[in-house]
């Protein structure tokens, strides 16, 4: 018997001023699309922007449903749109921003488990790490260099064979 320890790493930016110009634009796109999310039930609006290897940017926001589980998160809307449009494309970066109608979201909002699994699928497929940046409406921006830092010991297709 032995213990196994996994450590993960994140970079914390105090403000968007610390991001590159490209990253600031990507964050802005996530914020813009966040504010047109369809979230009448939770009042929690999330936006995501995806930078592809070919420099195309695809955005998405959360789409809720009166049958609650039928709704989908912003990250998966953006990622699936990106991969439908560019099926052989590679994702370089994803930016996520969240805002609430009820409270000031002043801490970073990390992607949910299902969205982490979706990001993991494409990181595995493309054999190239995906940078994940997430924030609230105000405050710090957190960056993970790979989904492996957000979803250590993940399930992937290597376990199917
Ligand atoms: N949501 C996202 O869009 N992304 C996440 O990573 C977490 C949650 C959405 C789903 C739902 O529409 C609302 O936020 C409240 O959970």
Backbone and ligand atoms as CSV (ligand in chain L), in Angstrom:
chain,resi,resn,atom,element,x,y,z
A,1,UNK,N,N,0.852,-1.194,0.000
A,1,UNK,CA,C,0.000,0.000,0.000
A,1,UNK,C,C,0.889,1.247,0.000
A,2,UNK,N,N,0.490,2.231,-0.752
A,2,UNK,CA,C,1.238,3.488,-0.701
A,2,UNK,C,C,0.302,4.646,-1.020
A,3,UNK,N,N,0.677,5.814,-0.566
A,3,UNK,CA,C,-0.091,7.017,-0.896
A,3,UNK,C,C,0.405,7.563,-2.230
A,4,UNK,N,N,-0.492,8.218,-2.918
A,4,UNK,CA,C,-0.124,8.831,-4.199
A,4,UNK,C,C,-0.613,10.270,-4.159
A,5,UNK,N,N,0.285,11.208,-4.320
A,5,UNK,CA,C,-0.103,12.610,-4.214
A,5,UNK,C,C,-0.030,13.265,-5.588
A,6,UNK,N,N,-1.073,13.989,-5.943
A,6,UNK,CA,C,-1.069,14.736,-7.204
A,6,UNK,C,C,-1.126,16.213,-6.850
A,7,UNK,N,N,-0.213,17.003,-7.423
A,7,UNK,CA,C,-0.338,18.447,-7.200
A,7,UNK,C,C,-0.596,19.124,-8.536
A,8,UNK,N,N,-1.357,20.195,-8.507
A,8,UNK,CA,C,-1.663,20.915,-9.740
A,8,UNK,C,C,-1.268,22.367,-9.577
A,9,UNK,N,N,-1.171,23.061,-10.712
A,9,UNK,CA,C,-0.632,24.422,-10.684
A,9,UNK,C,C,-1.569,25.381,-11.397
A,10,UNK,N,N,-1.716,26.558,-10.848
A,10,UNK,CA,C,-2.529,27.610,-11.466
A,10,UNK,C,C,-1.763,28.922,-11.424
A,11,UNK,N,N,-2.039,29.788,-12.380
A,11,UNK,CA,C,-1.500,31.150,-12.344
A,11,UNK,C,C,-2.665,32.079,-12.044
A,12,UNK,N,N,-2.474,33.008,-11.116
A,12,UNK,CA,C,-3.535,33.949,-10.754
A,12,UNK,C,C,-3.136,35.348,-11.219
A,13,UNK,N,N,-3.984,35.952,-12.032
A,13,UNK,CA,C,-3.774,37.330,-12.495
A,13,UNK,C,C,-4.669,38.239,-11.650
A,14,UNK,N,N,-4.079,39.299,-11.129
A,14,UNK,CA,C,-4.867,40.213,-10.276
A,14,UNK,C,C,-5.899,40.969,-11.109
A,15,UNK,N,N,-5.538,41.261,-12.356
A,15,UNK,CA,C,-6.478,41.974,-13.231
A,15,UNK,C,C,-6.152,41.640,-14.677
A,16,UNK,N,N,-7.083,42.022,-15.574
A,16,UNK,CA,C,-6.889,41.706,-16.995
A,16,UNK,C,C,-5.700,42.464,-17.587
A,17,UNK,N,N,-5.237,43.521,-16.904
A,17,UNK,CA,C,-4.066,44.267,-17.395
A,17,UNK,C,C,-2.841,43.363,-17.504
A,18,UNK,N,N,-2.834,42.287,-16.710
A,18,UNK,CA,C,-1.672,41.392,-16.713
A,18,UNK,C,C,-1.710,40.366,-17.844
A,19,UNK,N,N,-2.812,40.333,-18.590
A,19,UNK,CA,C,-2.930,39.389,-19.713
A,19,UNK,C,C,-2.324,40.011,-20.963
A,20,UNK,N,N,-1.998,39.166,-21.948
A,20,UNK,CA,C,-1.528,39.688,-23.239
A,20,UNK,C,C,-2.703,40.365,-23.950
A,21,UNK,N,N,-2.383,41.127,-25.008
A,21,UNK,CA,C,-3.445,41.827,-25.748
A,21,UNK,C,C,-4.448,40.825,-26.322
A,22,UNK,N,N,-3.957,39.731,-26.876
A,22,UNK,CA,C,-4.844,38.694,-27.430
A,22,UNK,C,C,-5.738,38.127,-26.344
A,23,UNK,N,N,-5.155,37.864,-25.197
A,23,UNK,CA,C,-5.934,37.285,-24.090
A,23,UNK,C,C,-6.982,38.277,-23.577
A,24,UNK,N,N,-6.629,39.549,-23.565
A,24,UNK,CA,C,-7.612,40.562,-23.133
A,24,UNK,C,C,-8.800,40.583,-24.103
A,25,UNK,N,N,-8.517,40.438,-25.399
A,25,UNK,CA,C,-9.612,40.406,-26.395
A,25,UNK,C,C,-10.483,39.170,-26.198
A,26,UNK,N,N,-9.846,38.052,-25.913
A,26,UNK,CA,C,-10.608,36.814,-25.699
A,26,UNK,C,C,-11.492,36.933,-24.465
A,27,UNK,N,N,-10.952,37.546,-23.427
A,27,UNK,CA,C,-11.754,37.747,-22.210
A,27,UNK,C,C,-12.933,38.667,-22.523
A,28,UNK,N,N,-12.684,39.705,-23.292
A,28,UNK,CA,C,-13.752,40.641,-23.648
A,28,UNK,C,C,-14.861,39.926,-24.418
A,29,UNK,N,N,-14.457,39.012,-25.296
A,29,UNK,CA,C,-15.459,38.265,-26.077
A,29,UNK,C,C,-16.293,37.358,-25.165
A,30,UNK,N,N,-15.640,36.777,-24.168
A,30,UNK,CA,C,-16.371,35.920,-23.207
A,30,UNK,C,C,-17.351,36.772,-22.404
A,31,UNK,N,N,-16.945,37.972,-22.046
A,31,UNK,CA,C,-17.813,38.870,-21.264
A,31,UNK,C,C,-19.017,39.303,-22.108
A,32,UNK,N,N,-18.743,39.676,-23.362
A,32,UNK,CA,C,-19.847,40.133,-24.236
A,32,UNK,C,C,-20.896,39.051,-24.427
A,33,UNK,N,N,-20.435,37.842,-24.696
A,33,UNK,CA,C,-21.392,36.763,-24.969
A,33,UNK,C,C,-22.065,36.313,-23.665
A,34,UNK,N,N,-21.355,36.455,-22.550
A,34,UNK,CA,C,-21.938,36.133,-21.230
A,34,UNK,C,C,-23.216,36.936,-21.010
A,35,UNK,N,N,-23.168,38.189,-21.402
A,35,UNK,CA,C,-24.289,39.069,-21.083
A,35,UNK,C,C,-25.506,38.818,-21.971
A,36,UNK,N,N,-25.375,37.929,-22.957
A,36,UNK,CA,C,-26.577,37.540,-23.708
A,36,UNK,C,C,-26.916,36.061,-23.500
A,37,UNK,N,N,-26.439,35.502,-22.385
A,37,UNK,CA,C,-26.800,34.118,-22.045
A,37,UNK,C,C,-28.307,34.013,-21.833
A,38,UNK,N,N,-28.824,32.813,-22.042
A,38,UNK,CA,C,-30.248,32.559,-21.754
A,38,UNK,C,C,-30.293,31.808,-20.423
A,39,UNK,N,N,-30.403,32.583,-19.330
A,39,UNK,CA,C,-30.347,31.977,-17.996
A,39,UNK,C,C,-31.473,32.521,-17.117
A,40,UNK,N,N,-32.742,32.363,-17.561
A,40,UNK,CA,C,-33.844,32.946,-16.797
A,40,UNK,C,C,-34.121,32.230,-15.475
A,41,UNK,N,N,-33.644,31.004,-15.325
A,41,UNK,CA,C,-33.965,30.222,-14.122
A,41,UNK,C,C,-32.939,30.451,-13.022
A,42,UNK,N,N,-31.666,30.465,-13.393
A,42,UNK,CA,C,-30.631,30.648,-12.363
A,42,UNK,C,C,-30.234,32.115,-12.207
A,43,UNK,N,N,-30.411,32.912,-13.246
A,43,UNK,CA,C,-29.904,34.286,-13.193
A,43,UNK,C,C,-28.383,34.320,-13.154
A,44,UNK,N,N,-27.758,33.206,-13.525
A,44,UNK,CA,C,-26.295,33.083,-13.497
A,44,UNK,C,C,-25.825,32.983,-14.943
A,45,UNK,N,N,-25.247,34.055,-15.422
A,45,UNK,CA,C,-24.855,34.124,-16.833
A,45,UNK,C,C,-23.373,33.772,-16.990
A,46,UNK,N,N,-23.102,32.880,-17.901
A,46,UNK,CA,C,-21.713,32.470,-18.149
A,46,UNK,C,C,-21.422,32.628,-19.634
A,47,UNK,N,N,-20.234,33.137,-19.939
A,47,UNK,CA,C,-19.799,33.253,-21.339
A,47,UNK,C,C,-18.466,32.567,-21.513
A,48,UNK,N,N,-18.254,32.024,-22.703
A,48,UNK,CA,C,-16.976,31.362,-22.994
A,48,UNK,C,C,-16.520,31.733,-24.394
A,49,UNK,N,N,-15.211,31.940,-24.530
A,49,UNK,CA,C,-14.638,32.144,-25.864
A,49,UNK,C,C,-13.525,31.121,-26.050
A,50,UNK,N,N,-13.447,30.617,-27.270
A,50,UNK,CA,C,-12.482,29.562,-27.588
A,50,UNK,C,C,-11.580,30.058,-28.711
A,51,UNK,N,N,-10.262,30.043,-28.469
A,51,UNK,CA,C,-9.298,30.404,-29.517
A,51,UNK,C,C,-8.790,29.121,-30.152
A,52,UNK,N,N,-8.967,29.026,-31.478
A,52,UNK,CA,C,-8.516,27.849,-32.207
A,52,UNK,C,C,-7.079,28.075,-32.707
A,53,UNK,N,N,-6.447,26.984,-33.098
A,53,UNK,CA,C,-5.081,27.050,-33.642
A,53,UNK,C,C,-5.015,27.959,-34.871
A,54,UNK,N,N,-6.093,27.976,-35.658
A,54,UNK,CA,C,-6.128,28.809,-36.871
A,54,UNK,C,C,-6.509,30.263,-36.569
A,55,UNK,N,N,-6.523,30.598,-35.269
A,55,UNK,CA,C,-6.827,31.954,-34.776
A,55,UNK,C,C,-8.284,32.360,-34.871
A,56,UNK,N,N,-9.154,31.428,-35.290
A,56,UNK,CA,C,-10.592,31.720,-35.234
A,56,UNK,C,C,-11.029,31.723,-33.771
A,57,UNK,N,N,-12.029,32.546,-33.471
A,57,UNK,CA,C,-12.569,32.587,-32.105
A,57,UNK,C,C,-14.044,32.219,-32.169
A,58,UNK,N,N,-14.439,31.264,-31.351
A,58,UNK,CA,C,-15.832,30.820,-31.282
A,58,UNK,C,C,-16.325,31.090,-29.862
A,59,UNK,N,N,-17.544,31.603,-29.762
A,59,UNK,CA,C,-18.065,31.931,-28.431
A,59,UNK,C,C,-19.333,31.130,-28.130
A,60,UNK,N,N,-19.681,31.087,-26.859
A,60,UNK,CA,C,-20.922,30.424,-26.448
A,60,UNK,C,C,-21.330,30.911,-25.071
A,61,UNK,N,N,-22.598,30.731,-24.736
A,61,UNK,CA,C,-23.073,31.077,-23.393
A,61,UNK,C,C,-24.050,30.008,-22.910
A,62,UNK,N,N,-24.370,30.059,-21.619
A,62,UNK,CA,C,-25.245,28.999,-21.104
A,62,UNK,C,C,-26.665,29.174,-21.629
A,63,UNK,N,N,-27.283,28.045,-21.926
A,63,UNK,CA,C,-28.637,27.984,-22.485
A,63,UNK,C,C,-29.463,27.102,-21.569
A,64,UNK,N,N,-30.335,27.747,-20.803
A,64,UNK,CA,C,-31.132,26.991,-19.823
A,64,UNK,C,C,-32.444,26.523,-20.438
A,65,UNK,N,N,-33.169,25.716,-19.664
A,65,UNK,CA,C,-34.399,25.110,-20.142
A,65,UNK,C,C,-35.348,24.934,-18.962
A,66,UNK,N,N,-36.649,25.073,-19.223
A,66,UNK,CA,C,-37.649,24.867,-18.166
A,66,UNK,C,C,-37.519,23.470,-17.566
A,67,UNK,N,N,-37.119,22.516,-18.380
A,67,UNK,CA,C,-36.743,21.181,-17.874
A,67,UNK,C,C,-35.253,21.310,-17.512
A,68,UNK,N,N,-34.953,21.687,-16.293
A,68,UNK,CA,C,-33.613,22.164,-15.909
A,68,UNK,C,C,-32.433,21.352,-16.462
A,69,UNK,N,N,-32.450,20.008,-16.349
A,69,UNK,CA,C,-31.254,19.274,-16.811
A,69,UNK,C,C,-31.027,19.349,-18.318
A,70,UNK,N,N,-32.014,19.850,-19.057
A,70,UNK,CA,C,-31.821,19.962,-20.508
A,70,UNK,C,C,-30.967,21.166,-20.886
A,71,UNK,N,N,-30.683,22.043,-19.952
A,71,UNK,CA,C,-29.827,23.193,-20.232
A,71,UNK,C,C,-28.376,22.768,-20.394
A,72,UNK,N,N,-27.585,23.636,-21.015
A,72,UNK,CA,C,-26.160,23.332,-21.235
A,72,UNK,C,C,-25.316,24.540,-20.827
A,73,UNK,N,N,-24.152,24.258,-20.269
A,73,UNK,CA,C,-23.217,25.298,-19.830
A,73,UNK,C,C,-22.563,26.008,-21.019
A,74,UNK,N,N,-22.100,27.216,-20.736
A,74,UNK,CA,C,-21.436,28.045,-21.747
A,74,UNK,C,C,-20.228,27.349,-22.378
A,75,UNK,N,N,-19.434,26.700,-21.544
A,75,UNK,CA,C,-18.200,26.097,-22.054
A,75,UNK,C,C,-18.512,25.037,-23.107
A,76,UNK,N,N,-19.527,24.205,-22.811
A,76,UNK,CA,C,-19.824,23.138,-23.781
A,76,UNK,C,C,-20.494,23.692,-25.029
A,77,UNK,N,N,-21.311,24.733,-24.884
A,77,UNK,CA,C,-21.886,25.368,-26.082
A,77,UNK,C,C,-20.744,25.868,-26.974
A,78,UNK,N,N,-19.767,26.550,-26.375
A,78,UNK,CA,C,-18.660,27.123,-27.161
A,78,UNK,C,C,-17.768,26.029,-27.750
A,79,UNK,N,N,-17.415,25.054,-26.929
A,79,UNK,CA,C,-16.486,24.011,-27.389
A,79,UNK,C,C,-17.129,23.163,-28.488
A,80,UNK,N,N,-18.388,22.791,-28.299
A,80,UNK,CA,C,-19.032,21.946,-29.313
A,80,UNK,C,C,-19.275,22.734,-30.591
A,81,UNK,N,N,-19.574,24.019,-30.463
A,81,UNK,CA,C,-19.709,24.845,-31.661
A,81,UNK,C,C,-18.371,24.912,-32.397
A,82,UNK,N,N,-17.295,25.126,-31.642
A,82,UNK,CA,C,-15.953,25.211,-32.247
A,82,UNK,C,C,-15.600,23.908,-32.959
A,83,UNK,N,N,-15.873,22.781,-32.295
A,83,UNK,CA,C,-15.472,21.500,-32.877
A,83,UNK,C,C,-16.424,21.050,-33.986
A,84,UNK,N,N,-17.662,21.594,-33.998
A,84,UNK,CA,C,-18.554,21.312,-35.136
A,84,UNK,C,C,-18.088,22.103,-36.353
A,85,UNK,N,N,-17.634,23.328,-36.109
A,85,UNK,CA,C,-17.209,24.194,-37.218
A,85,UNK,C,C,-15.852,23.764,-37.760
A,86,UNK,N,N,-14.951,23.386,-36.844
A,86,UNK,CA,C,-13.589,22.989,-37.245
A,86,UNK,C,C,-13.301,21.590,-36.692
A,87,UNK,N,N,-13.873,20.556,-37.325
A,87,UNK,CA,C,-13.758,19.210,-36.744
A,87,UNK,C,C,-12.321,18.712,-36.611
A,88,UNK,N,N,-11.419,19.222,-37.456
A,88,UNK,CA,C,-10.017,18.798,-37.345
A,88,UNK,C,C,-9.176,19.856,-36.622
A,89,UNK,N,N,-9.842,20.873,-36.112
A,89,UNK,CA,C,-9.123,21.982,-35.479
A,89,UNK,C,C,-8.630,21.634,-34.084
A,90,UNK,N,N,-7.738,22.487,-33.606
A,90,UNK,CA,C,-7.222,22.323,-32.241
A,90,UNK,C,C,-7.574,23.559,-31.436
A,91,UNK,N,N,-7.924,23.332,-30.187
A,91,UNK,CA,C,-8.261,24.439,-29.281
A,91,UNK,C,C,-6.995,24.861,-28.540
A,92,UNK,N,N,-6.694,26.158,-28.609
A,92,UNK,CA,C,-5.513,26.661,-27.879
A,92,UNK,C,C,-5.884,27.153,-26.491
A,93,UNK,N,N,-6.934,27.988,-26.434
A,93,UNK,CA,C,-7.287,28.617,-25.151
A,93,UNK,C,C,-8.799,28.697,-25.025
A,94,UNK,N,N,-9.268,28.636,-23.798
A,94,UNK,CA,C,-10.683,28.917,-23.527
A,94,UNK,C,C,-10.758,29.912,-22.371
A,95,UNK,N,N,-11.606,30.912,-22.546
A,95,UNK,CA,C,-11.841,31.928,-21.516
A,95,UNK,C,C,-13.268,31.801,-21.010
A,96,UNK,N,N,-13.458,31.922,-19.704
A,96,UNK,CA,C,-14.778,31.769,-19.087
A,96,UNK,C,C,-15.006,32.945,-18.131
A,97,UNK,N,N,-16.178,33.557,-18.247
A,97,UNK,CA,C,-16.532,34.639,-17.318
A,97,UNK,C,C,-17.973,34.444,-16.857
A,98,UNK,N,N,-18.247,34.715,-15.571
A,98,UNK,CA,C,-19.588,34.499,-15.011
A,98,UNK,C,C,-20.074,35.740,-14.270
A,99,UNK,N,N,-21.376,35.947,-14.323
A,99,UNK,CA,C,-22.018,37.073,-13.629
A,99,UNK,C,C,-23.363,36.593,-13.109
A,100,UNK,N,N,-23.788,37.151,-11.974
A,100,UNK,CA,C,-25.075,36.748,-11.405
A,100,UNK,C,C,-26.001,37.945,-11.295
A,101,UNK,N,N,-27.301,37.707,-11.506
A,101,UNK,CA,C,-28.303,38.758,-11.290
A,101,UNK,C,C,-28.477,39.032,-9.801
A,102,UNK,N,N,-28.061,38.069,-8.949
A,102,UNK,CA,C,-28.385,38.138,-7.519
A,102,UNK,C,C,-27.265,38.680,-6.658
A,103,UNK,N,N,-26.039,38.485,-7.087
A,103,UNK,CA,C,-24.914,38.842,-6.227
A,103,UNK,C,C,-23.702,39.212,-7.079
A,104,UNK,N,N,-22.774,39.949,-6.507
A,104,UNK,CA,C,-21.544,40.275,-7.238
A,104,UNK,C,C,-20.645,39.039,-7.253
A,105,UNK,N,N,-20.303,38.587,-8.434
A,105,UNK,CA,C,-19.418,37.416,-8.533
A,105,UNK,C,C,-17.984,37.947,-8.584
A,106,UNK,N,N,-17.368,37.998,-7.385
A,106,UNK,CA,C,-16.057,38.632,-7.300
A,106,UNK,C,C,-14.941,37.624,-7.033
A,107,UNK,N,N,-15.218,36.348,-7.369
A,107,UNK,CA,C,-14.144,35.346,-7.305
A,107,UNK,C,C,-14.233,34.475,-8.546
A,108,UNK,N,N,-13.143,33.852,-8.925
A,108,UNK,CA,C,-13.129,33.087,-10.171
A,108,UNK,C,C,-14.130,31.930,-10.138
A,109,UNK,N,N,-14.841,31.744,-11.244
A,109,UNK,CA,C,-15.825,30.655,-11.359
A,109,UNK,C,C,-15.203,29.562,-12.236
A,110,UNK,N,N,-14.864,28.467,-11.593
A,110,UNK,CA,C,-14.209,27.355,-12.293
A,110,UNK,C,C,-15.237,26.543,-13.076
A,111,UNK,N,N,-14.840,25.948,-14.189
A,111,UNK,CA,C,-15.788,25.141,-14.966
A,111,UNK,C,C,-16.299,23.935,-14.187
A,112,UNK,N,N,-17.558,23.582,-14.424
A,112,UNK,CA,C,-18.160,22.444,-13.723
A,112,UNK,C,C,-17.511,21.144,-14.188
A,113,UNK,N,N,-17.821,20.079,-13.491
A,113,UNK,CA,C,-17.214,18.779,-13.789
A,113,UNK,C,C,-17.492,18.287,-15.196
A,114,UNK,N,N,-18.747,18.470,-15.659
A,114,UNK,CA,C,-19.092,17.988,-17.007
A,114,UNK,C,C,-18.310,18.765,-18.066
A,115,UNK,N,N,-18.139,20.067,-17.847
A,115,UNK,CA,C,-17.375,20.870,-18.813
A,115,UNK,C,C,-15.902,20.503,-18.776
A,116,UNK,N,N,-15.386,20.186,-17.602
A,116,UNK,CA,C,-13.984,19.738,-17.518
A,116,UNK,C,C,-13.808,18.454,-18.331
A,117,UNK,N,N,-14.789,17.560,-18.230
A,117,UNK,CA,C,-14.697,16.303,-18.976
A,117,UNK,C,C,-14.738,16.574,-20.484
A,118,UNK,N,N,-15.556,17.543,-20.900
A,118,UNK,CA,C,-15.634,17.888,-22.331
A,118,UNK,C,C,-14.310,18.480,-22.803
A,119,UNK,N,N,-13.719,19.352,-21.992
A,119,UNK,CA,C,-12.408,19.921,-22.360
A,119,UNK,C,C,-11.371,18.798,-22.437
A,120,UNK,N,N,-11.444,17.870,-21.484
A,120,UNK,CA,C,-10.495,16.748,-21.452
A,120,UNK,C,C,-10.562,15.923,-22.742
A,121,UNK,N,N,-11.775,15.726,-23.243
A,121,UNK,CA,C,-11.948,14.928,-24.459
A,121,UNK,C,C,-11.136,15.520,-25.623
A,122,UNK,N,N,-11.243,16.842,-25.778
A,122,UNK,CA,C,-10.565,17.460,-26.931
A,122,UNK,C,C,-9.077,17.650,-26.685
A,123,UNK,N,N,-8.687,17.843,-25.432
A,123,UNK,CA,C,-7.243,17.931,-25.162
A,123,UNK,C,C,-6.592,16.583,-25.485
A,124,UNK,N,N,-7.280,15.503,-25.139
A,124,UNK,CA,C,-6.765,14.163,-25.449
A,124,UNK,C,C,-6.724,13.962,-26.962
A,125,UNK,N,N,-7.820,14.340,-27.633
A,125,UNK,CA,C,-7.926,14.140,-29.085
A,125,UNK,C,C,-6.817,14.871,-29.830
A,126,UNK,N,N,-6.538,16.103,-29.412
A,126,UNK,CA,C,-5.617,16.937,-30.192
A,126,UNK,C,C,-4.144,16.792,-29.772
A,127,UNK,N,N,-3.883,16.009,-28.715
A,127,UNK,CA,C,-2.508,15.824,-28.225
A,127,UNK,C,C,-1.818,17.162,-27.991
A,128,UNK,N,N,-2.568,18.118,-27.508
A,128,UNK,CA,C,-1.993,19.441,-27.246
A,128,UNK,C,C,-2.772,20.069,-26.095
A,129,UNK,N,N,-2.050,20.633,-25.148
A,129,UNK,CA,C,-2.715,21.193,-23.961
A,129,UNK,C,C,-3.626,22.366,-24.319
A,130,UNK,N,N,-4.675,22.521,-23.559
A,130,UNK,CA,C,-5.607,23.646,-23.711
A,130,UNK,C,C,-5.440,24.534,-22.482
A,131,UNK,N,N,-5.173,25.813,-22.706
A,131,UNK,CA,C,-5.097,26.759,-21.581
A,131,UNK,C,C,-6.513,27.182,-21.202
A,132,UNK,N,N,-6.807,27.161,-19.922
A,132,UNK,CA,C,-8.153,27.494,-19.442
A,132,UNK,C,C,-8.049,28.688,-18.498
A,133,UNK,N,N,-8.730,29.772,-18.857
A,133,UNK,CA,C,-8.757,30.987,-18.038
A,133,UNK,C,C,-10.176,31.150,-17.507
A,134,UNK,N,N,-10.312,31.377,-16.196
A,134,UNK,CA,C,-11.664,31.595,-15.673
A,134,UNK,C,C,-11.689,32.711,-14.643
A,135,UNK,N,N,-12.816,33.420,-14.642
A,135,UNK,CA,C,-12.987,34.557,-13.752
A,135,UNK,C,C,-14.461,34.735,-13.428
A,136,UNK,N,N,-14.752,35.676,-12.532
A,136,UNK,CA,C,-16.143,36.028,-12.242
A,136,UNK,C,C,-16.519,37.246,-13.059
A,137,UNK,N,N,-17.252,38.159,-12.398
A,137,UNK,CA,C,-17.538,39.427,-13.069
A,137,UNK,C,C,-16.436,40.433,-12.738
A,138,UNK,N,N,-15.902,40.323,-11.515
A,138,UNK,CA,C,-14.832,41.204,-11.037
A,138,UNK,C,C,-13.727,40.331,-10.465
A,139,UNK,N,N,-12.553,40.924,-10.320
A,139,UNK,CA,C,-11.499,40.265,-9.548
A,139,UNK,C,C,-10.557,39.415,-10.370
A,140,UNK,N,N,-9.956,38.465,-9.659
A,140,UNK,CA,C,-8.853,37.694,-10.235
A,140,UNK,C,C,-9.274,36.822,-11.418
A,141,UNK,N,N,-8.275,36.560,-12.240
A,141,UNK,CA,C,-8.443,35.625,-13.362
A,141,UNK,C,C,-7.469,34.472,-13.101
A,142,UNK,N,N,-7.970,33.263,-13.173
A,142,UNK,CA,C,-7.121,32.096,-12.923
A,142,UNK,C,C,-6.836,31.394,-14.241
A,143,UNK,N,N,-5.601,30.960,-14.397
A,143,UNK,CA,C,-5.221,30.218,-15.610
A,143,UNK,C,C,-4.687,28.842,-15.231
A,144,UNK,N,N,-5.219,27.818,-15.900
A,144,UNK,CA,C,-4.639,26.475,-15.825
A,144,UNK,C,C,-3.999,26.208,-17.181
A,145,UNK,N,N,-2.813,25.634,-17.188
A,145,UNK,CA,C,-2.122,25.387,-18.464
A,145,UNK,C,C,-2.666,24.194,-19.215
A,146,UNK,N,N,-3.443,23.378,-18.519
A,146,UNK,CA,C,-3.959,22.139,-19.116
A,146,UNK,C,C,-5.158,21.691,-18.294
A,147,UNK,N,N,-6.038,20.929,-18.927
A,147,UNK,CA,C,-7.174,20.372,-18.173
A,147,UNK,C,C,-6.664,19.412,-17.093
A,148,UNK,N,N,-5.449,18.898,-17.278
A,148,UNK,CA,C,-4.904,17.953,-16.291
A,148,UNK,C,C,-4.774,18.615,-14.906
A,149,UNK,N,N,-4.636,19.943,-14.893
A,149,UNK,CA,C,-4.550,20.650,-13.610
A,149,UNK,C,C,-5.916,20.844,-12.960
A,150,UNK,N,N,-6.979,20.775,-13.764
A,150,UNK,CA,C,-8.334,20.924,-13.216
A,150,UNK,C,C,-9.018,19.582,-13.017
A,151,UNK,N,N,-8.548,18.584,-13.722
A,151,UNK,CA,C,-9.172,17.257,-13.669
A,151,UNK,C,C,-8.080,16.188,-13.627
A,152,UNK,N,N,-7.348,16.149,-12.492
A,152,UNK,CA,C,-6.282,15.154,-12.403
A,152,UNK,C,C,-6.864,13.737,-12.394
A,153,UNK,N,N,-6.115,12.833,-12.903
A,153,UNK,CA,C,-6.493,11.420,-12.961
A,153,UNK,C,C,-7.825,11.269,-13.677
A,154,UNK,N,N,-7.895,11.854,-14.842
A,154,UNK,CA,C,-9.177,11.888,-15.560
A,154,UNK,C,C,-9.436,10.596,-16.333
A,155,UNK,N,N,-10.702,10.415,-16.615
A,155,UNK,CA,C,-11.109,9.292,-17.472
A,155,UNK,C,C,-10.944,9.735,-18.917
A,156,UNK,N,N,-10.215,8.937,-19.701
A,156,UNK,CA,C,-10.118,9.259,-21.129
A,156,UNK,C,C,-10.193,7.988,-21.954
A,157,UNK,N,N,-10.075,8.144,-23.282
A,157,UNK,CA,C,-10.324,6.996,-24.146
A,157,UNK,C,C,-9.285,5.878,-24.001
A,158,UNK,N,N,-8.164,6.177,-23.373
A,158,UNK,CA,C,-7.156,5.121,-23.186
A,158,UNK,C,C,-7.693,4.026,-22.243
A,159,UNK,N,N,-8.699,4.394,-21.450
A,159,UNK,CA,C,-9.252,3.406,-20.510
A,159,UNK,C,C,-10.240,2.474,-21.180
A,160,UNK,N,N,-10.608,2.773,-22.409
A,160,UNK,CA,C,-11.603,1.956,-23.112
A,160,UNK,C,C,-10.959,0.780,-23.836
A,161,UNK,N,N,-9.627,0.805,-23.935
A,161,UNK,CA,C,-8.986,-0.260,-24.712
A,161,UNK,C,C,-8.054,-1.102,-23.840
L,1,LIG,N1,N,-22.879,27.121,-15.760
L,1,LIG,C1,C,-22.068,27.277,-16.830
L,1,LIG,O1,O,-22.479,27.763,-17.890
L,1,LIG,N2,N,-20.771,26.868,-16.709
L,1,LIG,C2,C,-20.229,26.317,-15.593
L,1,LIG,O2,O,-19.092,25.864,-15.611
L,1,LIG,C3,C,-21.010,26.288,-14.358
L,1,LIG,C4,C,-22.461,26.566,-14.488
L,1,LIG,C5,C,-24.284,27.511,-15.897
L,1,LIG,C6,C,-25.244,26.366,-15.898
L,1,LIG,C7,C,-26.515,27.034,-15.434
L,1,LIG,O3,O,-27.162,27.600,-16.562
L,1,LIG,C8,C,-26.039,28.148,-14.528
L,1,LIG,O4,O,-24.649,28.340,-14.829
L,1,LIG,C9,C,-26.184,27.844,-13.046
L,1,LIG,O5,O,-25.596,26.641,-12.721
